Amino acid sequence: MKNDAPVFGKYVKLIPTGEILKLKSYDPKSQLLEIELPTGGFSIVRWNEIDRITPNEELEFLRAKKKNSN
């Protein structure tokens, strides 16, 4: 079995909270991701603490984000 690095989109879901956050960077060697927090800060998490989001989740997230920025 091949152990490929996970593939993520622009946004990821933080498993413990279910929050959808913007992915800033991924280091495959350390398997750490830098994510942008809703407060504007950044956090480092391990890849197994996040999950990919579905297209529907991304659409809902972007709609809510746009609505809140108006």
PDB file of N, CA, C, O and CB in Angstrom:
ATOM      1  N   MET A   1       0.850  -1.183   0.000  1.00  0.00           N
ATOM      2  CA  MET A   1       0.000   0.000   0.000  1.00  0.00           C
ATOM      3  C   MET A   1       0.890   1.239   0.000  1.00  0.00           C
ATOM      4  O   MET A   1       1.832   1.343   0.786  1.00  0.00           O
ATOM      5  CB  MET A   1      -0.964   0.002   1.227  1.00  0.00           C
ATOM      6  N   LYS A   2       0.586   2.150  -0.868  1.00  0.00           N
ATOM      7  CA  LYS A   2       1.350   3.377  -0.979  1.00  0.00           C
ATOM      8  C   LYS A   2       0.860   4.393   0.047  1.00  0.00           C
ATOM      9  O   LYS A   2      -0.346   4.560   0.227  1.00  0.00           O
ATOM     10  CB  LYS A   2       1.250   3.949  -2.400  1.00  0.00           C
ATOM     11  N   ASN A   3       1.781   5.065   0.714  1.00  0.00           N
ATOM     12  CA  ASN A   3       1.420   6.048   1.732  1.00  0.00           C
ATOM     13  C   ASN A   3       1.555   7.448   1.147  1.00  0.00           C
ATOM     14  O   ASN A   3       2.539   8.139   1.408  1.00  0.00           O
ATOM     15  CB  ASN A   3       2.307   5.893   2.997  1.00  0.00           C
ATOM     16  N   ASP A   4       0.554   7.875   0.344  1.00  0.00           N
ATOM     17  CA  ASP A   4       0.579   9.181  -0.289  1.00  0.00           C
ATOM     18  C   ASP A   4       0.226  10.281   0.708  1.00  0.00           C
ATOM     19  O   ASP A   4      -0.491  10.059   1.685  1.00  0.00           O
ATOM     20  CB  ASP A   4      -0.381   9.213  -1.473  1.00  0.00           C
ATOM     21  N   ALA A   5       0.746  11.459   0.434  1.00  0.00           N
ATOM     22  CA  ALA A   5       0.381  12.627   1.230  1.00  0.00           C
ATOM     23  C   ALA A   5      -1.071  12.974   0.952  1.00  0.00           C
ATOM     24  O   ALA A   5      -1.549  12.779  -0.166  1.00  0.00           O
ATOM     25  CB  ALA A   5       1.309  13.836   0.916  1.00  0.00           C
ATOM     26  N   PRO A   6      -1.774  13.479   1.942  1.00  0.00           N
ATOM     27  CA  PRO A   6      -3.168  13.862   1.720  1.00  0.00           C
ATOM     28  C   PRO A   6      -3.265  15.029   0.741  1.00  0.00           C
ATOM     29  O   PRO A   6      -2.362  15.861   0.655  1.00  0.00           O
ATOM     30  CB  PRO A   6      -3.839  14.230   3.049  1.00  0.00           C
ATOM     31  N   VAL A   7      -4.369  15.076   0.010  1.00  0.00           N
ATOM     32  CA  VAL A   7      -4.614  16.154  -0.946  1.00  0.00           C
ATOM     33  C   VAL A   7      -5.731  17.018  -0.365  1.00  0.00           C
ATOM     34  O   VAL A   7      -6.801  16.523  -0.010  1.00  0.00           O
ATOM     35  CB  VAL A   7      -4.996  15.594  -2.379  1.00  0.00           C
ATOM     36  N   PHE A   8      -5.462  18.304  -0.278  1.00  0.00           N
ATOM     37  CA  PHE A   8      -6.436  19.223   0.293  1.00  0.00           C
ATOM     38  C   PHE A   8      -6.763  20.309  -0.706  1.00  0.00           C
ATOM     39  O   PHE A   8      -5.973  20.606  -1.602  1.00  0.00           O
ATOM     40  CB  PHE A   8      -5.918  19.834   1.599  1.00  0.00           C
ATOM     41  N   GLY A   9      -7.928  20.896  -0.544  1.00  0.00           N
ATOM     42  CA  GLY A   9      -8.300  22.050  -1.349  1.00  0.00           C
ATOM     43  C   GLY A   9      -7.899  23.323  -0.637  1.00  0.00           C
ATOM     44  O   GLY A   9      -7.010  23.318   0.213  1.00  0.00           O
ATOM     45  N   LYS A  10      -8.554  24.403  -0.985  1.00  0.00           N
ATOM     46  CA  LYS A  10      -8.249  25.706  -0.383  1.00  0.00           C
ATOM     47  C   LYS A  10      -8.755  25.781   1.054  1.00  0.00           C
ATOM     48  O   LYS A  10      -8.197  26.511   1.873  1.00  0.00           O
ATOM     49  CB  LYS A  10      -8.868  26.838  -1.216  1.00  0.00           C
ATOM     50  N   TYR A  11      -9.810  25.027   1.360  1.00  0.00           N
ATOM     51  CA  TYR A  11     -10.400  25.025   2.690  1.00  0.00           C
ATOM     52  C   TYR A  11     -10.413  23.609   3.246  1.00  0.00           C
ATOM     53  O   TYR A  11     -10.523  22.635   2.500  1.00  0.00           O
ATOM     54  CB  TYR A  11     -11.824  25.609   2.659  1.00  0.00           C
ATOM     55  N   VAL A  12     -10.299  23.509   4.571  1.00  0.00           N
ATOM     56  CA  VAL A  12     -10.317  22.215   5.249  1.00  0.00           C
ATOM     57  C   VAL A  12     -11.230  22.310   6.470  1.00  0.00           C
ATOM     58  O   VAL A  12     -11.537  23.400   6.954  1.00  0.00           O
ATOM     59  CB  VAL A  12      -8.875  21.776   5.664  1.00  0.00           C
ATOM     60  N   LYS A  13     -11.654  21.150   6.954  1.00  0.00           N
ATOM     61  CA  LYS A  13     -12.512  21.101   8.141  1.00  0.00           C
ATOM     62  C   LYS A  13     -11.682  20.599   9.325  1.00  0.00           C
ATOM     63  O   LYS A  13     -11.047  19.548   9.246  1.00  0.00           O
ATOM     64  CB  LYS A  13     -13.762  20.179   7.900  1.00  0.00           C
ATOM     65  N   LEU A  14     -11.695  21.354  10.411  1.00  0.00           N
ATOM     66  CA  LEU A  14     -11.016  20.953  11.633  1.00  0.00           C
ATOM     67  C   LEU A  14     -11.893  19.910  12.319  1.00  0.00           C
ATOM     68  O   LEU A  14     -13.009  20.223  12.734  1.00  0.00           O
ATOM     69  CB  LEU A  14     -10.740  22.186  12.574  1.00  0.00           C
ATOM     70  N   ILE A  15     -11.412  18.693  12.444  1.00  0.00           N
ATOM     71  CA  ILE A  15     -12.224  17.577  12.944  1.00  0.00           C
ATOM     72  C   ILE A  15     -12.783  17.824  14.350  1.00  0.00           C
ATOM     73  O   ILE A  15     -13.978  17.616  14.562  1.00  0.00           O
ATOM     74  CB  ILE A  15     -11.397  16.308  12.949  1.00  0.00           C
ATOM     75  N   PRO A  16     -11.963  18.262  15.321  1.00  0.00           N
ATOM     76  CA  PRO A  16     -12.521  18.418  16.678  1.00  0.00           C
ATOM     77  C   PRO A  16     -13.686  19.398  16.783  1.00  0.00           C
ATOM     78  O   PRO A  16     -14.580  19.201  17.607  1.00  0.00           O
ATOM     79  CB  PRO A  16     -11.444  18.863  17.604  1.00  0.00           C
ATOM     80  N   THR A  17     -13.693  20.450  15.964  1.00  0.00           N
ATOM     81  CA  THR A  17     -14.739  21.476  16.080  1.00  0.00           C
ATOM     82  C   THR A  17     -15.709  21.504  14.916  1.00  0.00           C
ATOM     83  O   THR A  17     -16.803  22.053  15.041  1.00  0.00           O
ATOM     84  CB  THR A  17     -14.110  22.820  16.213  1.00  0.00           C
ATOM     85  N   GLY A  18     -15.331  20.921  13.785  1.00  0.00           N
ATOM     86  CA  GLY A  18     -16.164  20.967  12.594  1.00  0.00           C
ATOM     87  C   GLY A  18     -16.062  22.278  11.835  1.00  0.00           C
ATOM     88  O   GLY A  18     -16.763  22.471  10.841  1.00  0.00           O
ATOM     89  N   GLU A  19     -15.193  23.191  12.289  1.00  0.00           N
ATOM     90  CA  GLU A  19     -15.020  24.478  11.620  1.00  0.00           C
ATOM     91  C   GLU A  19     -14.353  24.300  10.264  1.00  0.00           C
ATOM     92  O   GLU A  19     -13.485  23.443  10.098  1.00  0.00           O
ATOM     93  CB  GLU A  19     -14.195  25.429  12.491  1.00  0.00           C
ATOM     94  N   ILE A  20     -14.757  25.101   9.309  1.00  0.00           N
ATOM     95  CA  ILE A  20     -14.113  25.131   8.000  1.00  0.00           C
ATOM     96  C   ILE A  20     -13.168  26.326   8.001  1.00  0.00           C
ATOM     97  O   ILE A  20     -13.569  27.459   8.267  1.00  0.00           O
ATOM     98  CB  ILE A  20     -15.170  25.224   6.823  1.00  0.00           C
ATOM     99  N   LEU A  21     -11.899  26.045   7.694  1.00  0.00           N
ATOM    100  CA  LEU A  21     -10.861  27.052   7.769  1.00  0.00           C
ATOM    101  C   LEU A  21     -10.035  27.059   6.498  1.00  0.00           C
ATOM    102  O   LEU A  21      -9.975  26.061   5.780  1.00  0.00           O
ATOM    103  CB  LEU A  21      -9.972  26.816   8.979  1.00  0.00           C
ATOM    104  N   LYS A  22      -9.396  28.191   6.224  1.00  0.00           N
ATOM    105  CA  LYS A  22      -8.569  28.339   5.034  1.00  0.00           C
ATOM    106  C   LYS A  22      -7.203  27.701   5.275  1.00  0.00           C
ATOM    107  O   LYS A  22      -6.553  27.952   6.289  1.00  0.00           O
ATOM    108  CB  LYS A  22      -8.415  29.831   4.653  1.00  0.00           C
ATOM    109  N   LEU A  23      -6.788  26.879   4.331  1.00  0.00           N
ATOM    110  CA  LEU A  23      -5.479  26.229   4.394  1.00  0.00           C
ATOM    111  C   LEU A  23      -4.436  27.190   3.846  1.00  0.00           C
ATOM    112  O   LEU A  23      -4.579  27.693   2.731  1.00  0.00           O
ATOM    113  CB  LEU A  23      -5.473  24.885   3.597  1.00  0.00           C
ATOM    114  N   LYS A  24      -3.392  27.447   4.616  1.00  0.00           N
ATOM    115  CA  LYS A  24      -2.324  28.346   4.174  1.00  0.00           C
ATOM    116  C   LYS A  24      -1.165  27.560   3.579  1.00  0.00           C
ATOM    117  O   LYS A  24      -0.653  27.923   2.520  1.00  0.00           O
ATOM    118  CB  LYS A  24      -1.831  29.210   5.340  1.00  0.00           C
ATOM    119  N   SER A  25      -0.743  26.485   4.248  1.00  0.00           N
ATOM    120  CA  SER A  25       0.382  25.701   3.735  1.00  0.00           C
ATOM    121  C   SER A  25       0.362  24.302   4.333  1.00  0.00           C
ATOM    122  O   SER A  25      -0.258  24.055   5.367  1.00  0.00           O
ATOM    123  CB  SER A  25       1.724  26.398   4.046  1.00  0.00           C
ATOM    124  N   TYR A  26       1.055  23.396   3.657  1.00  0.00           N
ATOM    125  CA  TYR A  26       1.184  22.006   4.106  1.00  0.00           C
ATOM    126  C   TYR A  26       2.623  21.567   3.907  1.00  0.00           C
ATOM    127  O   TYR A  26       3.186  21.724   2.823  1.00  0.00           O
ATOM    128  CB  TYR A  26       0.203  21.063   3.336  1.00  0.00           C
ATOM    129  N   ASP A  27       3.215  21.016   4.959  1.00  0.00           N
ATOM    130  CA  ASP A  27       4.576  20.499   4.892  1.00  0.00           C
ATOM    131  C   ASP A  27       4.493  18.972   4.903  1.00  0.00           C
ATOM    132  O   ASP A  27       4.248  18.382   5.956  1.00  0.00           O
ATOM    133  CB  ASP A  27       5.455  21.036   6.084  1.00  0.00           C
ATOM    134  N   PRO A  28       4.692  18.319   3.753  1.00  0.00           N
ATOM    135  CA  PRO A  28       4.553  16.863   3.700  1.00  0.00           C
ATOM    136  C   PRO A  28       5.583  16.119   4.551  1.00  0.00           C
ATOM    137  O   PRO A  28       5.317  15.011   5.015  1.00  0.00           O
ATOM    138  CB  PRO A  28       4.662  16.400   2.275  1.00  0.00           C
ATOM    139  N   LYS A  29       6.734  16.711   4.754  1.00  0.00           N
ATOM    140  CA  LYS A  29       7.770  16.043   5.553  1.00  0.00           C
ATOM    141  C   LYS A  29       7.343  15.916   7.012  1.00  0.00           C
ATOM    142  O   LYS A  29       7.466  14.843   7.604  1.00  0.00           O
ATOM    143  CB  LYS A  29       9.097  16.813   5.461  1.00  0.00           C
ATOM    144  N   SER A  30       6.844  17.001   7.591  1.00  0.00           N
ATOM    145  CA  SER A  30       6.412  16.978   8.996  1.00  0.00           C
ATOM    146  C   SER A  30       4.932  16.638   9.137  1.00  0.00           C
ATOM    147  O   SER A  30       4.463  16.364  10.242  1.00  0.00           O
ATOM    148  CB  SER A  30       6.690  18.325   9.652  1.00  0.00           C
ATOM    149  N   GLN A  31       4.195  16.655   8.032  1.00  0.00           N
ATOM    150  CA  GLN A  31       2.750  16.425   7.991  1.00  0.00           C
ATOM    151  C   GLN A  31       1.986  17.432   8.845  1.00  0.00           C
ATOM    152  O   GLN A  31       0.995  17.102   9.497  1.00  0.00           O
ATOM    153  CB  GLN A  31       2.433  15.012   8.456  1.00  0.00           C
ATOM    154  N   LEU A  32       2.479  18.674   8.822  1.00  0.00           N
ATOM    155  CA  LEU A  32       1.828  19.763   9.539  1.00  0.00           C
ATOM    156  C   LEU A  32       1.201  20.725   8.545  1.00  0.00           C
ATOM    157  O   LEU A  32       1.733  20.958   7.460  1.00  0.00           O
ATOM    158  CB  LEU A  32       2.831  20.500  10.450  1.00  0.00           C
ATOM    159  N   LEU A  33       0.061  21.277   8.935  1.00  0.00           N
ATOM    160  CA  LEU A  33      -0.641  22.253   8.111  1.00  0.00           C
ATOM    161  C   LEU A  33      -0.743  23.561   8.872  1.00  0.00           C
ATOM    162  O   LEU A  33      -0.922  23.576  10.090  1.00  0.00           O
ATOM    163  CB  LEU A  33      -2.045  21.740   7.708  1.00  0.00           C
ATOM    164  N   GLU A  34      -0.627  24.649   8.145  1.00  0.00           N
ATOM    165  CA  GLU A  34      -0.869  25.967   8.716  1.00  0.00           C
ATOM    166  C   GLU A  34      -2.249  26.385   8.234  1.00  0.00           C
ATOM    167  O   GLU A  34      -2.512  26.411   7.032  1.00  0.00           O
ATOM    168  CB  GLU A  34       0.250  27.016   8.300  1.00  0.00           C
ATOM    169  N   ILE A  35      -3.131  26.713   9.178  1.00  0.00           N
ATOM    170  CA  ILE A  35      -4.492  27.108   8.841  1.00  0.00           C
ATOM    171  C   ILE A  35      -4.764  28.508   9.374  1.00  0.00           C
ATOM    172  O   ILE A  35      -4.222  28.915  10.402  1.00  0.00           O
ATOM    173  CB  ILE A  35      -5.514  26.099   9.411  1.00  0.00           C
ATOM    174  N   GLU A  36      -5.616  29.240   8.653  1.00  0.00           N
ATOM    175  CA  GLU A  36      -5.992  30.583   9.065  1.00  0.00           C
ATOM    176  C   GLU A  36      -7.217  30.487   9.962  1.00  0.00           C
ATOM    177  O   GLU A  36      -8.222  29.880   9.592  1.00  0.00           O
ATOM    178  CB  GLU A  36      -6.269  31.495   7.834  1.00  0.00           C
ATOM    179  N   LEU A  37      -7.128  31.088  11.138  1.00  0.00           N
ATOM    180  CA  LEU A  37      -8.218  31.071  12.099  1.00  0.00           C
ATOM    181  C   LEU A  37      -9.231  32.167  11.774  1.00  0.00           C
ATOM    182  O   LEU A  37      -8.877  33.149  11.122  1.00  0.00           O
ATOM    183  CB  LEU A  37      -7.679  31.243  13.528  1.00  0.00           C
ATOM    184  N   PRO A  38     -10.484  32.020  12.213  1.00  0.00           N
ATOM    185  CA  PRO A  38     -11.505  33.040  11.952  1.00  0.00           C
ATOM    186  C   PRO A  38     -11.118  34.412  12.517  1.00  0.00           C
ATOM    187  O   PRO A  38     -11.582  35.439  12.023  1.00  0.00           O
ATOM    188  CB  PRO A  38     -12.839  32.600  12.546  1.00  0.00           C
ATOM    189  N   THR A  39     -10.279  34.427  13.538  1.00  0.00           N
ATOM    190  CA  THR A  39      -9.847  35.684  14.158  1.00  0.00           C
ATOM    191  C   THR A  39      -8.763  36.387  13.346  1.00  0.00           C
ATOM    192  O   THR A  39      -8.390  37.519  13.653  1.00  0.00           O
ATOM    193  CB  THR A  39      -9.340  35.422  15.566  1.00  0.00           C
ATOM    194  N   GLY A  40      -8.254  35.710  12.301  1.00  0.00           N
ATOM    195  CA  GLY A  40      -7.206  36.288  11.472  1.00  0.00           C
ATOM    196  C   GLY A  40      -5.826  35.753  11.784  1.00  0.00           C
ATOM    197  O   GLY A  40      -4.890  35.968  11.014  1.00  0.00           O
ATOM    198  N   GLY A  41      -5.685  35.065  12.894  1.00  0.00           N
ATOM    199  CA  GLY A  41      -4.399  34.468  13.248  1.00  0.00           C
ATOM    200  C   GLY A  41      -4.195  33.149  12.524  1.00  0.00           C
ATOM    201  O   GLY A  41      -5.013  32.744  11.698  1.00  0.00           O
ATOM    202  N   PHE A  42      -3.099  32.488  12.844  1.00  0.00           N
ATOM    203  CA  PHE A  42      -2.773  31.214  12.225  1.00  0.00           C
ATOM    204  C   PHE A  42      -2.517  30.167  13.291  1.00  0.00           C
ATOM    205  O   PHE A  42      -2.152  30.489  14.422  1.00  0.00           O
ATOM    206  CB  PHE A  42      -1.558  31.351  11.305  1.00  0.00           C
ATOM    207  N   SER A  43      -2.712  28.910  12.918  1.00  0.00           N
ATOM    208  CA  SER A  43      -2.454  27.794  13.820  1.00  0.00           C
ATOM    209  C   SER A  43      -1.821  26.664  13.015  1.00  0.00           C
ATOM    210  O   SER A  43      -2.054  26.534  11.813  1.00  0.00           O
ATOM    211  CB  SER A  43      -3.765  27.317  14.526  1.00  0.00           C
ATOM    212  N   ILE A  44      -1.026  25.859  13.689  1.00  0.00           N
ATOM    213  CA  ILE A  44      -0.393  24.689  13.081  1.00  0.00           C
ATOM    214  C   ILE A  44      -1.079  23.445  13.643  1.00  0.00           C
ATOM    215  O   ILE A  44      -1.208  23.295  14.858  1.00  0.00           O
ATOM    216  CB  ILE A  44       1.161  24.662  13.357  1.00  0.00           C
ATOM    217  N   VAL A  45      -1.517  22.552  12.748  1.00  0.00           N
ATOM    218  CA  VAL A  45      -2.172  21.310  13.171  1.00  0.00           C
ATOM    219  C   VAL A  45      -1.590  20.139  12.378  1.00  0.00           C
ATOM    220  O   VAL A  45      -1.029  20.328  11.299  1.00  0.00           O
ATOM    221  CB  VAL A  45      -3.721  21.397  12.973  1.00  0.00           C
ATOM    222  N   ARG A  46      -1.729  18.945  12.918  1.00  0.00           N
ATOM    223  CA  ARG A  46      -1.307  17.741  12.205  1.00  0.00           C
ATOM    224  C   ARG A  46      -2.365  17.395  11.161  1.00  0.00           C
ATOM    225  O   ARG A  46      -3.542  17.713  11.331  1.00  0.00           O
ATOM    226  CB  ARG A  46      -1.084  16.548  13.193  1.00  0.00           C
ATOM    227  N   TRP A  47      -1.943  16.746  10.089  1.00  0.00           N
ATOM    228  CA  TRP A  47      -2.860  16.443   8.982  1.00  0.00           C
ATOM    229  C   TRP A  47      -4.023  15.567   9.418  1.00  0.00           C
ATOM    230  O   TRP A  47      -5.099  15.643   8.825  1.00  0.00           O
ATOM    231  CB  TRP A  47      -2.110  15.761   7.854  1.00  0.00           C
ATOM    232  N   ASN A  48      -3.836  14.727  10.452  1.00  0.00           N
ATOM    233  CA  ASN A  48      -4.930  13.843  10.880  1.00  0.00           C
ATOM    234  C   ASN A  48      -5.958  14.562  11.757  1.00  0.00           C
ATOM    235  O   ASN A  48      -6.914  13.938  12.217  1.00  0.00           O
ATOM    236  CB  ASN A  48      -4.364  12.648  11.636  1.00  0.00           C
ATOM    237  N   GLU A  49      -5.776  15.860  11.996  1.00  0.00           N
ATOM    238  CA  GLU A  49      -6.748  16.651  12.745  1.00  0.00           C
ATOM    239  C   GLU A  49      -7.711  17.390  11.811  1.00  0.00           C
ATOM    240  O   GLU A  49      -8.625  18.074  12.272  1.00  0.00           O
ATOM    241  CB  GLU A  49      -6.026  17.650  13.649  1.00  0.00           C
ATOM    242  N   ILE A  50      -7.505  17.249  10.508  1.00  0.00           N
ATOM    243  CA  ILE A  50      -8.367  17.928   9.553  1.00  0.00           C
ATOM    244  C   ILE A  50      -8.933  16.935   8.552  1.00  0.00           C
ATOM    245  O   ILE A  50      -8.437  15.818   8.405  1.00  0.00           O
ATOM    246  CB  ILE A  50      -7.603  19.038   8.828  1.00  0.00           C
ATOM    247  N   ASP A  51      -9.966  17.362   7.880  1.00  0.00           N
ATOM    248  CA  ASP A  51     -10.612  16.538   6.869  1.00  0.00           C
ATOM    249  C   ASP A  51     -10.912  17.415   5.662  1.00  0.00           C
ATOM    250  O   ASP A  51     -11.055  18.632   5.786  1.00  0.00           O
ATOM    251  CB  ASP A  51     -11.912  15.874   7.420  1.00  0.00           C
ATOM    252  N   ARG A  52     -11.005  16.794   4.509  1.00  0.00           N
ATOM    253  CA  ARG A  52     -11.423  17.524   3.313  1.00  0.00           C
ATOM    254  C   ARG A  52     -12.888  17.879   3.438  1.00  0.00           C
ATOM    255  O   ARG A  52     -13.643  17.195   4.130  1.00  0.00           O
ATOM    256  CB  ARG A  52     -11.168  16.695   2.029  1.00  0.00           C
ATOM    257  N   ILE A  53     -13.292  18.941   2.773  1.00  0.00           N
ATOM    258  CA  ILE A  53     -14.706  19.311   2.784  1.00  0.00           C
ATOM    259  C   ILE A  53     -15.316  18.951   1.440  1.00  0.00           C
ATOM    260  O   ILE A  53     -14.630  18.874   0.421  1.00  0.00           O
ATOM    261  CB  ILE A  53     -14.892  20.825   3.088  1.00  0.00           C
ATOM    262  N   THR A  54     -16.613  18.736   1.467  1.00  0.00           N
ATOM    263  CA  THR A  54     -17.333  18.418   0.231  1.00  0.00           C
ATOM    264  C   THR A  54     -17.583  19.710  -0.548  1.00  0.00           C
ATOM    265  O   THR A  54     -17.510  20.799   0.022  1.00  0.00           O
ATOM    266  CB  THR A  54     -18.683  17.686   0.539  1.00  0.00           C
ATOM    267  N   PRO A  55     -17.872  19.602  -1.827  1.00  0.00           N
ATOM    268  CA  PRO A  55     -18.217  20.809  -2.599  1.00  0.00           C
ATOM    269  C   PRO A  55     -19.412  21.557  -2.007  1.00  0.00           C
ATOM    270  O   PRO A  55     -19.436  22.788  -2.024  1.00  0.00           O
ATOM    271  CB  PRO A  55     -18.519  20.433  -4.047  1.00  0.00           C
ATOM    272  N   ASN A  56     -20.390  20.840  -1.492  1.00  0.00           N
ATOM    273  CA  ASN A  56     -21.560  21.489  -0.878  1.00  0.00           C
ATOM    274  C   ASN A  56     -21.176  22.249   0.386  1.00  0.00           C
ATOM    275  O   ASN A  56     -21.666  23.354   0.620  1.00  0.00           O
ATOM    276  CB  ASN A  56     -22.637  20.448  -0.549  1.00  0.00           C
ATOM    277  N   GLU A  57     -20.299  21.660   1.206  1.00  0.00           N
ATOM    278  CA  GLU A  57     -19.841  22.345   2.410  1.00  0.00           C
ATOM    279  C   GLU A  57     -19.080  23.619   2.043  1.00  0.00           C
ATOM    280  O   GLU A  57     -19.251  24.655   2.685  1.00  0.00           O
ATOM    281  CB  GLU A  57     -18.953  21.413   3.257  1.00  0.00           C
ATOM    282  N   GLU A  58     -18.238  23.538   1.005  1.00  0.00           N
ATOM    283  CA  GLU A  58     -17.477  24.709   0.573  1.00  0.00           C
ATOM    284  C   GLU A  58     -18.416  25.806   0.066  1.00  0.00           C
ATOM    285  O   GLU A  58     -18.224  26.984   0.370  1.00  0.00           O
ATOM    286  CB  GLU A  58     -16.466  24.319  -0.525  1.00  0.00           C
ATOM    287  N   LEU A  59     -19.416  25.419  -0.698  1.00  0.00           N
ATOM    288  CA  LEU A  59     -20.375  26.386  -1.218  1.00  0.00           C
ATOM    289  C   LEU A  59     -21.123  27.086  -0.088  1.00  0.00           C
ATOM    290  O   LEU A  59     -21.261  28.309  -0.101  1.00  0.00           O
ATOM    291  CB  LEU A  59     -21.364  25.698  -2.154  1.00  0.00           C
ATOM    292  N   GLU A  60     -21.604  26.324   0.886  1.00  0.00           N
ATOM    293  CA  GLU A  60     -22.307  26.900   2.032  1.00  0.00           C
ATOM    294  C   GLU A  60     -21.388  27.822   2.832  1.00  0.00           C
ATOM    295  O   GLU A  60     -21.804  28.896   3.268  1.00  0.00           O
ATOM    296  CB  GLU A  60     -22.856  25.789   2.936  1.00  0.00           C
ATOM    297  N   PHE A  61     -20.143  27.400   3.021  1.00  0.00           N
ATOM    298  CA  PHE A  61     -19.167  28.200   3.755  1.00  0.00           C
ATOM    299  C   PHE A  61     -18.925  29.529   3.046  1.00  0.00           C
ATOM    300  O   PHE A  61     -18.924  30.582   3.684  1.00  0.00           O
ATOM    301  CB  PHE A  61     -17.845  27.429   3.911  1.00  0.00           C
ATOM    302  N   LEU A  62     -18.721  29.486   1.730  1.00  0.00           N
ATOM    303  CA  LEU A  62     -18.444  30.701   0.974  1.00  0.00           C
ATOM    304  C   LEU A  62     -19.650  31.634   0.943  1.00  0.00           C
ATOM    305  O   LEU A  62     -19.494  32.854   0.992  1.00  0.00           O
ATOM    306  CB  LEU A  62     -18.023  30.351  -0.444  1.00  0.00           C
ATOM    307  N   ARG A  63     -20.850  31.065   0.861  1.00  0.00           N
ATOM    308  CA  ARG A  63     -22.070  31.888   0.903  1.00  0.00           C
ATOM    309  C   ARG A  63     -22.186  32.608   2.238  1.00  0.00           C
ATOM    310  O   ARG A  63     -22.486  33.801   2.279  1.00  0.00           O
ATOM    311  CB  ARG A  63     -23.323  31.021   0.662  1.00  0.00           C
ATOM    312  N   ALA A  64     -21.948  31.884   3.334  1.00  0.00           N
ATOM    313  CA  ALA A  64     -22.024  32.479   4.671  1.00  0.00           C
ATOM    314  C   ALA A  64     -20.945  33.533   4.851  1.00  0.00           C
ATOM    315  O   ALA A  64     -21.187  34.574   5.463  1.00  0.00           O
ATOM    316  CB  ALA A  64     -21.891  31.397   5.753  1.00  0.00           C
ATOM    317  N   LYS A  65     -19.773  33.276   4.330  1.00  0.00           N
ATOM    318  CA  LYS A  65     -18.663  34.226   4.440  1.00  0.00           C
ATOM    319  C   LYS A  65     -18.984  35.514   3.683  1.00  0.00           C
ATOM    320  O   LYS A  65     -18.717  36.612   4.170  1.00  0.00           O
ATOM    321  CB  LYS A  65     -17.358  33.601   3.902  1.00  0.00           C
ATOM    322  N   LYS A  66     -19.554  35.370   2.498  1.00  0.00           N
ATOM    323  CA  LYS A  66     -19.924  36.532   1.692  1.00  0.00           C
ATOM    324  C   LYS A  66     -21.036  37.329   2.372  1.00  0.00           C
ATOM    325  O   LYS A  66     -21.001  38.559   2.403  1.00  0.00           O
ATOM    326  CB  LYS A  66     -20.368  36.093   0.286  1.00  0.00           C
ATOM    327  N   LYS A  67     -22.018  36.615   2.916  1.00  0.00           N
ATOM    328  CA  LYS A  67     -23.143  37.261   3.591  1.00  0.00           C
ATOM    329  C   LYS A  67     -22.655  38.040   4.820  1.00  0.00           C
ATOM    330  O   LYS A  67     -23.130  39.145   5.079  1.00  0.00           O
ATOM    331  CB  LYS A  67     -24.202  36.209   4.003  1.00  0.00           C
ATOM    332  N   ASN A  68     -21.720  37.475   5.570  1.00  0.00           N
ATOM    333  CA  ASN A  68     -21.204  38.125   6.784  1.00  0.00           C
ATOM    334  C   ASN A  68     -20.311  39.322   6.457  1.00  0.00           C
ATOM    335  O   ASN A  68     -20.166  40.224   7.282  1.00  0.00           O
ATOM    336  CB  ASN A  68     -20.423  37.117   7.630  1.00  0.00           C
ATOM    337  N   SER A  69     -19.712  39.342   5.264  1.00  0.00           N
ATOM    338  CA  SER A  69     -18.840  40.457   4.916  1.00  0.00           C
ATOM    339  C   SER A  69     -19.626  41.668   4.393  1.00  0.00           C
ATOM    340  O   SER A  69     -19.074  42.763   4.289  1.00  0.00           O
ATOM    341  CB  SER A  69     -17.825  40.010   3.875  1.00  0.00           C
ATOM    342  N   ASN A  70     -20.881  41.480   4.071  1.00  0.00           N
ATOM    343  CA  ASN A  70     -21.707  42.595   3.559  1.00  0.00           C
ATOM    344  C   ASN A  70     -22.278  43.421   4.664  1.00  0.00           C
ATOM    345  O   ASN A  70     -22.992  44.390   4.404  1.00  0.00           O
ATOM    346  CB  ASN A  70     -22.833  42.078   2.699  1.00  0.00           C
TER     347      ASN A  70
END
